[in-house]
């Protein structure tokens, strides 16, 4: 009997111990499971919050790009008060969950990510604040997202992520090239050299004997039906010493700047082979259109752009070309053209020449409503926008030109000095035309090999969609200009009439009274001529012929332009004749039809490179775009949302 009494209590005790142990194990397993769920939930919340921020960043970027860009790359210019950037981002430190204006407002609220990745995670995301100093070309948007998840049988999980993101309008990347064409690119001729990159938004013909000291790009273009091929390889400077000895001091620096020296971002780097610098089948690089002029006028006014100095030309009462000192133009010119009559077709046109003692002075962006005819010496930094064509009728030279020594043992000092040197942008809604087109048959040349061969639809010029605001100057042709139908694309023939008018001069001999005496004098009569081709000016032909020193003998055309210091940019074509010429700056267009005599060198201005230490201020007013992706300035995970 005593043994039986002992076994029963022991069994009860052992059973109790086992139960307690099992309960502890089960409790531990349950706690561990709950904690695992919490930690897993925290990770899922962190990923969900970050995903919401990425979604918000993409939404803001797309909406802002949509707001600033329309059609085929038309950009709403503006960096100052009242411009598109200021209007869209505003300037607020008040927490909010919307940003932007009108149809491009972005709103981020509560979102459920019910999917296999996150499970049922509730995300609340808001644009917490926008920091945009008045007049800045950028804005910093602080985006904060909180994600939460209720875990079964335990505490909930949550995570709050905050990013500071910089959005900006930046100088268009097309200016990172010495030569950029938005159509078929032809870098043709043994006498042509580019010290800088060459790019086409289409196929590119690279002459086997031309020289490109830079990269070469061609892009697939579905509108043109091309794949972005590059024909031939061309030649290049195969060593730094070869580059230094041949490029001249107006060419960009090299990387490194000297043997054993430091690297210069954006400088010429020697490739390992001719093929190593070729990049076919690339993505298209957007070329922004110059949009409606009123936006640029507002921009120029708020940037306090000024154009002064030099000589301004007009037609006097006898029908001859006369000049006076140019008066300061504040931001915008829409007065009488060289005819002096605001009712004639040259209203808003400007004819300028700078001399060494009296150069044209540019300070910031300036808008000229109609054509600009220009040559001579220029100083300052800024961009002239023309509402139609820009006619270059002689050399354009900087008074204080930038230089890059080769080799350069002090690139920092060079960059600082060049930052203050002259830079002129010439931007036309129509064409940039070179030489004296009034020498018509010689200037146009033959239909098979002359300039006109490259001005008509064919391998060199394709039809293309135009900006809506260019209909006022005949792109594409419209019924309003007397054509039988409205066209959706430009016909691709620059030799046709654009539907507008130009000023014509007729003279007669008349008796006039001078100091009380009757004298027989030549008297000019000015009127609108109803026929104007795309490459012609609204100004009288006599203006072009008098200021341009080009000559012709029969079918032989002799160009005299040998130097153009400027960044050349337009909505349509750069075309005409130049001599043995050097272009210091950049050449950007939709179509290119230039014939050079002897040789052509294009020295890309290194100050145009957005990544360069000596990159010039965007206050120059060169066309901008919003294609640069946003940049994350800071990231943090915080415990609670404000």
Phi, psi and omega in degrees: 000319180301322181296318180297322179292335180279323185291321183297312177299321181296321179295319179296317181296314181297321179296320179295317180298317179297319180296316179297316180298317179296320178297320179295317179297315179297320178297318180295315179299318179296316180297315180297320179297316179297317180294322176298318177298320179296311181296318177297319178297321178299317179297316179296321178295320179298315179295320180294317179297317179295321177298320179296320178295317179298320177298318180295317179300316179295320181295317179296314182298313181296319181293317179293319178298319178296323181291321184269347187232133177219165179059224180262056175098012177299129183248132170283104182296163171136130178230355189250179182308140177083359181270180184299321181295312181297317182296321188280312182277326183063204180205102184216137173256005180279130178302136180202165180243017175228154177211148179096183184223159172060220184287351182252017175294137179249128178235127177239122179234216180284135181223136176257123176262080180267085180214178186290344181277309187258343189070203182275085180247125179268126182242127172247118184236140179216151169280107191284319175198158176240130175247111182219097178300140180303129179090354181279153178264022181212164174216145175252121181251123175268119183247125180236133180230134177242129178242138179226154179212132175274122181264137181300125174069018181201187181293154180282162176252151177201160175204138177239123180246141178227133176233144170254120189237135181258124174249142184206145161276132181230158175307132185305142182290351176297337180280001173281004183241148171289324183221123178224128176230136186273011184223219176288129180259129176230107178256085199237135177119138183290342182267011184255136181225136173239121171262078185158176183283153179236131185216144174226140171273055183174196176289156182227127173264118181248108182305139184296338182248005176282165182242126175233106176269073183172187178274156181234126184236143170223145188237146171294135182225103183294328180296323179271346181073037181237159186260352181087046180272157176239122180263126181074172186242335183070186179242172182200163175285116188271003176207160178298318182297323178294319178296312182299322186282342186242343191280330184085163187278000175267353180279156182300161179291175177251168176234109000284170183286339175202164182299122182084002183267189181276163178275148179244111184302128181087358179280176181285124176250131182289122179283164180283337179200171179298321182285337184297339183259007181263132182228082177280170171061036181276170171284150179296139173259118188298129172256108183291142172281146165285118188271203183305135186297331184298329177293321180288327177298313178301315179301312182296321179295316182286337175273358180057041178295145181219145175228122184214180177073174180077187179251142175247132186256150178209175176258124181274182187294341177270358178087012177259161182274125182232159182230153172223165175295133181291133175271156183298132175254121181265100170071319191214132175240123176221024182275199182295144174277194182298342176288338182079004184241114184288354177270355181264171190293342182268014175304133180085004178267155185220133180239117189230145170222133175255137176252169180299322181275342181220071184284160168291135181242123180245136179220095181084188181281139176224136183250129175246124189300325185236217186291151171239127173249127192212147170195168173103201186271141183226144172222159181102187180225125180168180184231133173261120175262128177253136178287352177215251184262155166244124180252117176265114188246011178184181179300145170240120186230138174285142172287317180238087186276147174287152176220148176235108178297148178226107001282169182231110182272356179222068185296332179296316178294322178297316180298317181296320180291317182291334181299337182261355184280170187294146170205125181244128170258133175242109187236122185240137172288338176259246183241160166254118187245133183244136175093188186257093181290347179291342171277065202304303186294321179287321181294317180287325180071195185282162181284344184259331183219357180276185182302321183296337177297328182267001181258358185242160180306129182170209182294334185264336180230124177251160172289148182207154178289141182249162175290143182303323184288347179278358178296336180291343178242019170095016179242126337289181184293139185231162176299329180299337179259017173092006178277164187283340181207158172281131181258146181273338179230154173295138186295341179084016180235102183283353180272355179277165175288141181264002178092352181262185183242162170225167182273132177246150181244133169232144182236156176212161177267122181224152175276129178231156180265122179233118182053042175081003182239143180278129179227148176273120182226161173279129179238131182267145173237125183250138180208170178273128171269134188278354182249121179218124179275163183302325184273352183274163179264160171285342182282157177302145178305330183297329177299310182297313184293325181287318185278336181266131184267006177299151181229165177217144174226104186065236179267001181269120180254131181244104180279153182238357180286122184239350181207131175228109176264097183184160168264118185258127185210139177201172179278344189228261187238150166252119191210156177130195184246140171226162179272214173286094203237148172240127175254119180253103182156252178194150181236114185228125183201172174273323174225147181232129178217079179245137173244123181253158180246116179095279182207157175225126176239132175245112177262108177296133178280111185300339181289349178280346184284122184296337181266007183270149179292337180254022177299135184280159182298148176289354176293351172302327178092014176294153183307140183248167167210168183252023185280347179289130181293154179295154182245128176280120181271325179205157180217139175204153171253127184240161189284322181223155177268140178285000000 
